[in-house]
Amino acid sequence: MTAEILPGLRALGMNEYEASVYSTLVGLQKATARDIHEVSGVPRGRIYEILNDLGRRGFIGVEEGSPASYYVLDIDVIFDRLKDDYIRSLDETREALKSLSVKPRLPPVSFFILRSGWAIENHISALFRRVKKNMVILCYNPEFLRRYQTAIKPLERKVDLYVVVKKKDDYADINLPIYEAEGTVIDLLDARPVKESGPDGVRLEECAILADGRDFLAIATAGSERHAVIGSDMPIIGYLQKTIVERLTEA
């Protein structure tokens, strides 16, 4: 970690260990707790506590596995969100952090979960920003579209956009290209439970988004908590998105 980065990270509320762990992960892009411990020199007994705290605060994401891997969330989105309070410090630190990266950022290769509300918003914004060709939004709740309508609306001029709902009348006040599901597409909107056993059953409550045949995001609830299941570069995503669009255009 270069010396000029430390004051900027402390301005964000990080202590020395947190700053060391975060800057190390920026350089590595994706790593296990053991890798981060060995590179940063932070005591192994503190690594998991620090990583979990950085995750809750929306700086990093966690890819489930054995062992779990940690990766850096979109730096631009994080720093823009904090910019009102720390404009000068954030701008300087953002450029310094970007300069640490020594490898191209690799997309995640499997499905994993975001549990931080801030991390979820970060990923949604990044998904809307990087979509290039087409996007399908399976919407389970009109409140999701009302909340994100201003962010989704510009995509109409940029990509082929399909917003798929079960009953179009429920979305009459929303100015987006709304498609009412028919045939097998209805089954996707009806099959909302992901895991419904026990008090912590998971249900899709807001949306499932497929973008460019490669990116997937679904927002679900587990008990009273909001989670996002995300994935990328899996053949099933492209097949599912293509099938949905074909069914809509046939209808």
Secondary structure, DSSP 4 states (H G I P E B T S, - for coil): --TTHHHHHHHTT--HHHHHHHHHHHHHSEEEHHHHHHHH---HHHHHHHHHHHHHTTSEEEE-SSS-EEEE--HHHHHHHHTTTSHHHHHHHHHHHHHH--SPPPPP-S-EEE--HHHHHHHHHHHHHH--SEEEEEES-HHHHHHHHHHHGGGGGTSEEEEEES-GGGGTT--S-EEE--THHHHHHH--EEE-SSTT-EEEEEEEEEETTTEEEEEEEETTEEEEEEEES-HHHHHHHHHHHHHHHH-
